[in-house]
Amino acid sequence: MNTKFEYLYRDASNYKQFASVVFAGEITDEERDLLLDNLEDGENFIPSDVGLEDLQPRMVSYPSTDDHVWHEIEIITLVDDEPTQPLNIHEFVEKFKDVEWDVVKAAEKHGIR
């Protein structure tokens, strides 16, 4: 079994973009809690800070005044799918739990004020 990590970007007008990645290995309950505990304000993260794709550039109106840096975890599930990421789930969780969300860098990268 592997771990599928699905996340989304929702701009200020509530338009959305979705993405999913598959990590080798099964996430544990403790690891899931570590991910959720390190979300900004209990629900947000910056994908590029943990090696994932930022989804703002997929938006039709990108960049716009509706854009911001934050993304949300949609669901984490176990799957039989092949991994799509070089890190396994345990390495990803370690990276995620140790990250300091760099809002300034992410905003500059996307031209967001």
N, C-alpha and C positions, 0 to 999 in steps of 0.2 A: 504494500500500500504506500501511496504517496500523499502529499498534502497540497490541496488546491487552495490558493489564496486569491479571493476575488475582492476587488476594490473599485471605488468610483470617485469621480470628480463631479461636483455639483456647483455650477456657478451661481452668482447672486440672483439670477432669474430662474433658477431651478432647472436649467438645461443640464443634461448629464452625459457623461462618457464612462464606459465600463471597461475593465481589463481583468484578466485572470492569468495567473502563473501557477505552474506546478513545481513543487520542490520535492526532491527525493526524500523519502522517509516519512514516518508518521509523527505528527505533532502530538505532544502529550498535553494533558489538561494543565499541568504546571506551565508549560511553554505558552499555551494559549492565554493563560492568565497574565504571563509576563508581557506578551504583546499588548493586550488590552490595557494593562496597567501603565504602559508607556505612551499611550495616546495623549496628545495635547487636549486638554479640557475633556478627557475621557472619550473622545471620539475622532480626533483628527491626526493625520500624519503627513509627512512630505515624502513621497515615494523615492525621489532621487537621492535623498539622504540615506536610504537603505538599499540602493542599487536597483530600484524599479523605475519604470517609465512614469514621468509626470504626464498627466492626460490633458492638460490645458491646450496643448497645440492641436489636439484632435477637434477642438470646438470650431464650428463654422465661423464664429465671430471673433476668434482669437487673433490678437489680444484685444480685450475690451475692458471697459470700466467694471464689468461684472466679474472679472477674473480675480482670483486670490491663490494662495499657495496650498491650501489644505485639501486633503483627500480623506475618504472614509473607507474603513474595512466593511465590505458587504457581508461576506461569509467565508468561513474557513472549514473545509470539508476533506475527508479522506476519499481518495479516488484510486482507480487502477491505471490512470493515464500516465504516460511517460513524462519524466521531468522536462521542464522547459527552461530551467535556470541552472547556472553552474553551481550555486550554493545548495547544500541540502537544507532541510527545514531547521535543523538544530543550529547550523551556522547562521542562517537568516535570523533566527530568534535572538542569538547572541548579538548580532549586529544591531538589531532593532532595539533591544533592551538597553544598549549602551549609547545610543545616539542622542545627541543634543540637536533638536530641530533647528535648522539654520534658516529662519524666516527671511532674513535680509538677503542672503545668497540666492535663495529660491525666487524671491520677488525680483531681484536684479536680473536673474536668468530669463525670466518671463516678461520683463518690462512692466511689472505690476507695482503700483505705488501704494 
